[in-house]
Amino acid sequence: MSAAVSPRILEAIDALPLRAGVRVLEVGCGPGVAAREIVRRFPTAYVLGIDRSAKAIQQARAGSKQELAAGRLSFREVAVQDIELDPGEQPFDLAFALRVGALDGRYPELGAIALPRLFACLTRRGKVFIDGGSPLRELSAA
């Protein structure tokens, strides 16, 4: 599967503090390439990919049948500024986003709404990473 993953996505995944059993929230998952790569590398990980695009979520689900059936991956159509945990859903250990305008500064008004909502979906020690660092940078809750 790695051969189909772009170098940019591989570099970002390599920079994440991933470990066995990690719960990951991917913001702006598109067709699910990064989410699938994470569960491939970490067999006990769970990834929820979110995207505001119905088409992206449809593509992600179509390309992830095995991972979805195994319960290691799921997708949800929702914008980051509207994200919240479902009733009974466990919080995530980390979240990451690549090229998501609400988090990378292109749409600061959305970021002001999105960031607190995103941190509310994480464990107390959860972290948020976005592109734009070397290769990622960590965002703070404040």
TAFENTA-V129354 format. One record per residue. N is the residue number from 0. RES is the residue in one small letter. SS is DSSP state (helix for helix, strand for strand, loop for the rest). PHI is phi as a letter, one per 30 degrees, with the letter a starting at -180 (none if undefined). Layout:
n:res:ss:phi
N:RES:SS:PHI
N:RES:SS:PHI
This chain:
n:res:ss:phi
0:m:loop:none
1:s:helix:e
2:a:helix:d
3:a:helix:d
4:v:loop:c
5:s:loop:d
6:p:helix:e
7:r:helix:d
8:i:helix:d
9:l:helix:e
10:e:helix:d
11:a:helix:d
12:i:helix:d
13:d:helix:d
14:a:helix:d
15:l:loop:d
16:p:loop:d
17:l:loop:d
18:r:loop:a
19:a:loop:e
20:g:loop:i
21:v:loop:d
22:r:strand:c
23:v:strand:c
24:l:strand:c
25:e:strand:c
26:v:strand:c
27:g:loop:i
28:c:loop:d
29:g:loop:h
30:p:loop:d
31:g:loop:i
32:v:helix:d
33:a:helix:d
34:a:helix:e
35:r:helix:d
36:e:helix:d
37:i:helix:d
38:v:helix:d
39:r:helix:d
40:r:helix:d
41:f:loop:b
42:p:loop:e
43:t:loop:c
44:a:loop:d
45:y:strand:b
46:v:strand:b
47:l:strand:c
48:g:strand:c
49:i:strand:c
50:d:strand:a
51:r:loop:d
52:s:loop:c
53:a:helix:d
54:k:helix:d
55:a:helix:d
56:i:helix:d
57:q:helix:d
58:q:helix:d
59:a:helix:d
60:r:helix:d
61:a:helix:d
62:g:loop:c
63:s:loop:b
64:k:helix:e
65:q:helix:d
66:e:helix:d
67:l:helix:d
68:a:helix:d
69:a:loop:d
70:g:loop:i
71:r:loop:c
72:l:strand:b
73:s:strand:b
74:f:strand:b
75:r:strand:b
76:e:strand:d
77:v:loop:a
78:a:loop:d
79:v:helix:e
80:q:helix:d
81:d:helix:c
82:i:loop:d
83:e:loop:a
84:l:loop:d
85:d:loop:d
86:p:loop:e
87:g:loop:i
88:e:loop:d
89:q:loop:d
90:p:loop:d
91:f:strand:c
92:d:strand:d
93:l:strand:a
94:a:strand:b
95:f:strand:b
96:a:strand:b
97:l:loop:b
98:r:loop:h
99:v:loop:c
100:g:loop:e
101:a:loop:d
102:l:loop:c
103:d:loop:c
104:g:loop:j
105:r:loop:d
106:y:loop:b
107:p:helix:d
108:e:helix:d
109:l:helix:d
110:g:helix:d
111:a:helix:d
112:i:helix:d
113:a:helix:d
114:l:helix:d
115:p:helix:d
116:r:helix:d
117:l:helix:d
118:f:helix:d
119:a:loop:d
120:c:loop:c
121:l:strand:c
122:t:strand:d
123:r:strand:e
124:r:strand:c
125:g:strand:d
126:k:strand:b
127:v:strand:b
128:f:strand:b
129:i:strand:b
130:d:strand:d
131:g:loop:j
132:g:loop:c
133:s:loop:b
134:p:loop:c
135:l:strand:c
136:r:strand:b
137:e:strand:c
138:l:strand:c
139:s:loop:c
140:a:loop:d
141:a:loop:d
